[in-house]
């Protein structure tokens, strides 16, 4: 969902990176983009940030999402192992 949001909302030419960290007590996934937050064409089928939160929280995980100070957007999900 976070990568789909990059396509929909980061704007033309934006790049995204994905970081996956396996730690003894948790798995963390971070998706970052360098986009400008241009509005995308919403198809109404996605669940966006609310859908990500609904997937993470029942597993006692956390979701953090918001603009990056240097520009772009970041989503970080951490789920206990």
C-alpha positions in Angstrom: 0.0 0.0 0.0 2.8 2.4 0.8 4.4 1.8 -2.6 1.1 2.3 -4.3 0.7 5.6 -2.5 4.1 6.7 -3.9 2.7 6.1 -7.4 -0.5 7.9 -6.7 0.7 10.8 -4.6 4.4 11.5 -4.9 4.3 13.1 -8.3 6.0 12.4 -11.6 9.6 11.4 -11.5 9.6 10.6 -7.7 11.8 7.8 -6.5 11.1 5.4 -3.7 13.2 3.3 -1.4 12.3 0.3 0.7 14.2 -0.8 3.8 13.5 -4.1 5.6 15.1 -4.6 9.0 15.0 -8.0 10.7 15.8 -7.6 14.4 15.6 -10.2 17.2 12.3 -8.8 18.5 10.7 -7.0 15.5 10.5 -6.6 11.8 10.5 -3.1 10.5 9.6 -1.9 7.0 10.3 1.6 5.9 9.1 3.1 2.5 10.5 6.6 1.7 9.9 8.8 -1.4 11.4 12.0 -2.6 8.2 13.3 -4.2 6.4 16.6 -3.9 3.1 15.2 -2.7 1.3 16.0 -5.9 -2.3 14.7 -5.8 -2.8 11.5 -7.8 -5.7 9.9 -9.4 -7.6 8.1 -6.6 -9.4 5.1 -7.8 -11.3 4.7 -4.5 -10.1 1.1 -4.2 -7.1 1.7 -1.8 -7.2 1.8 1.9 -4.3 4.2 2.3 -2.8 4.9 5.7 -5.9 3.7 7.6 -5.7 0.3 5.8 -2.0 0.0 6.7 -2.8 0.8 10.3 -5.6 -1.8 10.3 -3.1 -4.5 9.2 -0.3 -3.5 11.6 -2.0 -2.8 14.9 -3.8 -6.1 15.4 -0.3 -7.7 15.4 0.7 -5.3 18.2 2.7 -3.3 15.7 3.1 0.4 15.1 2.7 2.6 12.0 4.3 6.0 11.7 3.7 8.1 8.5 4.3 11.6 7.5 6.3 14.1 5.5 10.1 14.0 5.7 12.0 17.2 6.7 14.1 17.0 3.5 11.0 16.5 1.3 8.9 13.5 0.4 7.1 11.1 2.6 7.9 8.2 4.8 5.9 5.2 6.2 7.5 3.0 8.9 5.7 -0.2 10.1 7.1 -2.2 13.0 5.7 -5.6 13.9 7.0 -7.6 16.9 8.6 -10.9 16.0 
